Amino acid sequence: MSDQTAMAAQQIPARELAVPAHLSEAARMYLMPQPASVPYPALEDKAGWRAYVTAVDQGVLPLLSQICDVVPATVEERDAGGARVFDIALPGLPDDSRGVVLDIHGGGLIMCGGELCKMMGISLAARLQRRIWSVDYRMPPDHPYPAALDDCVAAYRALLEVRRPEEIVISGGSAGGNLAAALILRARDEGLPLPAGAILSTPEIDLTESGDSFQTNLGIDPGLRPLMPVNLLYADGHDLRHPYLSPLFANFTKGFPPTLLTTGTRDLYLSNTVRMHRALRAADVPAELHVTEAGPHTGFPGSPEGEQIDRELRRFIKTVWQEA
């Protein structure tokens, strides 16, 4: 550490952080301490990464299964220009409803593929009450950048063949927020029409992890730790500051759709979300920022606080689709 950096650093005494009493019981559960994280494998250890992904996916599976068991969704698997997509619909949608949310799942750029991708899409369909195309993109260690982004672009191209751009919203949470924004940037650069809107939920928008909250919320966010080893695995030697890897650093004056961003005050990616909001506003892009009190990276799904955010998402979609 340089003398200048040492002078600028602030020492914070150890202290206990209480869970705010005003939160609902369901929300307070999300802030409970979590078991220690499994160490990351060495960057070159592909077998170790495969085992790591399998273990984490298996840990997530029971919760998602429980959620999806009560959602009466119809799921059709599609080949979208070579990318696998789960086309998810719920009963009760109006027959003339043409809007589709193209969703890019989260999972740190390496996890939650296959069946978990489908389940996450079903959960989102229930929350938004909209038709979902969930992209089951390829991931490291076997398929590093740009495989995932290629799949997302292919899915968007396929969706544009059956829907007008103004009938599409692109959505992504965490790693999916990275890919959702990168997809929009690459679609723009390749001359494709932009969607009606974008939803970026606590997006992993800066793979360099340069934001302030990577320090201030480290250890405070119970569900997330820095992902630099994963970022390097995903980038496969490419510059982490490239806008297709870290969309935060893009030139948004060239075009970007109206965007809704969500985060929480305990979110490790709070800085990512806030800085992305400011970057969009600096380029005069319509952008909303919703910050949940005490919210961690996962947010508070299934709680009253989570439902408040879901209401904002549903309202935003209705607005950009110009529905009465």
N, C-alpha and C positions, 0 to 999 in steps of 0.2 A: 504494500500500500504506500503510495507517495505521501510526502508530507502534506501536500495540498488536500489530498483526499482525506487524510487523517484529521486535518483541521475541520473539514466540512462534515465529518461523520458525527452523529449524535448518539451518545450512550444512553440507553433506556434501562432503568432498573427492572429487575425481574418482578412480575406482579401477576396476580390472578385476574382473569377476565370472567366476570359473571355473565350468565345468559340473561338477557333483558327479560324482566318479569312481564312486560306488556305483550310479549309474543304469545301466540296460541300454543297449546300443548304440542300440536303436531309440528309446528315450526321449531320449538325448542329441542325436539328430538334430533333435528338435523345438526345441531350445534354441540352434540355430545362428543367427547374425545373418541377418536378412532384408533384401531390397532396400528402399530408401527408398520410403515410401508415396507414391502419387499425390496431389497436393493436391485437396481437396474443391472442387467448383464453387461459384459464388455461389449463395446460397439460392434466388434467383428464376430461376436458369438451368436450366429443366427439361430442355432438350436436353442440357446438360452432365451433368446427373445421369443421364439415360438412358445416355449414352455411358460414364460412370463405372461404372454397374452392369453393363453389357455386358462391359466390359473385365475387371472383377473376376470375374464369373461364368465367363468364358472361361478365366481362370487357374485356377479351381477344377475345371473340368470334367474334365481328364485324370485327376486323382487319383481322383475319384469314379467315373469310368468304369472305371478299373482295378479298384477294389474291387468294383463291382457286377457286373463280367463273370464273377466266380467264385461269385456267390450265385444259386442256382436259385430265385428268387422268382417267384411268380405275382402280377401286378398288375392290379387292376381299377379303372378310373376311375369315380368316383361323383359324382352331383350331390347334395350334402348340403344341402338347403334353400337352394340358390343358390350355395353354396361348392363349389369343386372339391376332391375328396379322392381320394388314392390309397390303395386298400384293398390291403394287401400281406400275403401269406401265404407261408410257407415249407413245403416238404414235410416230413412227419414230425410235424406238430402233431397231438395227439390229436383224434379226431373230436368228442369231447364238450367240447373246450376252447372256452369262450365268452368268455374274457377278451380285451379289446382295449385296446391302448395308443394313445390319441389324441395324436399327436405334432405339435408346432408347431416347424417348422424354424428354425434360426438364420440369420444373415446380416445383422446390423446393421439390421434392420427395412426394408431396401431390396433385399436381394440373395437369391440362391439360390431363386428361384421356378421354376415349370414343371418341366422335366426334372431340374434339380438337386434340387428338392424331392422328386421321386420317388426319385432315387438316394440321397439322405440317408435317406429312409424305409426303403429296402432295406437299407442299411448298418445301421441301427438294428435292423431285424428280425433280421438275422444276429447282432448282438451280444446281443440280449435273448432270442432264440428265442421270439418272441411275434408275434401278429398285430398289424399296425400300420395305423392310419388316419392318413395324413400330409396335413395341411391345406395346400393351395396357396393361401394367402391373398393378397389384393390388397395392393399396396405403393406407396409414393411412388416417383417424384414425382407420378404421375397419380392415385394413390389414397391420400391421407394418412389419418391418424386421423379417424374410428374405423373405416375400411373393414376393416383387418386384423382388428380385434377383432370386428367384426360377423360376419366370415366364420368365425372360430373359434367364436363362440357358435352360429352356424347349424350348424356341423359337430357340435358337442356335442349340440344339440337333435336332430339327425338320428340320432346314435348312440344317444341315449336311447330312440328309437323301436324299436330292435332289440336293445338290451342294457339290463340293469338297471344302476343306478349303481354297485352294488358289483362289477360286472364290468368297470369302466372305471378305468384309470389315465391321468391327463393328464401329459404329459411335454413338456419344452422345454429347449433349450440356448441360452444367450446371449440374443439377441433373442427366440428362442422361449420362453425362460424368463420373460421379461417378459410375453409374450402368454398363456402357460399360466397364470401367476398371475392376470393381469387377467381371463382367461376365467373362472376359478373365482370371483373376486370378483363379476363381473357376473352369472354364473349364480346365485350365492347371492342377490344383490340382486334378481334377477328371479324368485326363488322356485323355481328348479330344484334338484333334489337334487344333492348334492355327490358327486364320484367317490370311489372307494375310497382313492385316494392320488394324490400328485403327486410328480413328479421334476423338480427344478430344477437344471440343470447349468450352473454358473458364469453365473447369470442376470443379464441387463441390467435389474436390478430397480429402478434409481434413475436416471432420465434426467437428474436435476440433477447427477449425478456428484459427489456431496458426500463420498464415502467417502475414508478415509485412503490406501488403496492406489492411488487415482488419482494421488497424488503419489509414494508410496514405490515403486511398481512401474512408474512411467512410464519407458519405455525399457528396462526389465528384462524385461517380457513381450514376446517377439519377435513375437507374432502379433496384437497389438492396440494401438490408440492411442485416445485419447479421441474420442468420437463426437458431440460437442455439435452440430456443424453438421447431422449426420444426425438427431439427436434433435429439433432445431427443425424440420427439414423434415417429419419424421413427425408431430410434434404439431400443426403447422399453426395456430399461434397459441393453442392451449389451454395451460392451466397445467401445467407439467411435474411439479408435485407432486401432481396429481390421482391417486388410487389406480389408476385404469384406465390411466394412463400410467406411473406409478411405484408399483407395488404395495407397495413397501417401506413406504409411508406409510399403508397401509390399517389399519382397525380389525379385527384378526383375532379378537377376542373374539366377533364375530358368527358365526363359523364358518369353518373351513378344514380340509381333510382332512390326514391324516398325510402328512408330506413328507420326502423325502430330498434333500439338497442336496450338490453336489460343487463343489470348487474346487481350487486349488493355491497354493503359497506364492509363485510368481512371477506369478500371475494378476492382471491389472489389475482384475478384478472380485472379488478376494478380499474386499474390504470389503463389496461388495454381498451376497455370499453369507453372510458371517459375520453381518452386521446383520440379514438376513432370518431367519436361524436364531434369533437372539436375540429378534427381534420375535415369531416364532411361539411360542417357548418362554415368553415373557412372557405370552402369551395361553393358555398351557397346551395348545397344539397339539402332538401328538407329532411331533418333528422330529429327523432325524439329519443330522449334518454330517460329510462325509468330505473331508479335505484331503490332497492328494497332495504329497509332498516335491518341491520344485523345479518343480511342474507349472505350465505356462503356461495361457493362456485356452483353448487348444485341448485341453488335457489331453494324454494320451499314447496315443491310439488305436492298436491294433495292437502294442503293446508289452506286456511282462509287467506293468508298472505299470498300464497301461490295462485289462488283463484283471482285475486285482484290483478295480478300480472296477466293471467290468461284472458281476462276481460279486455285488457288493453290490446292484447294481440288480436283478439277477435274484432275489436273495434277498428284497429289499424287495417286489417285485411278488408273489412267491409268498406272502409274509406277509399283505399287505393283501387279497389275494384268498382268504385262508384255505385255501390248498391244502395237502394233506397232504404 
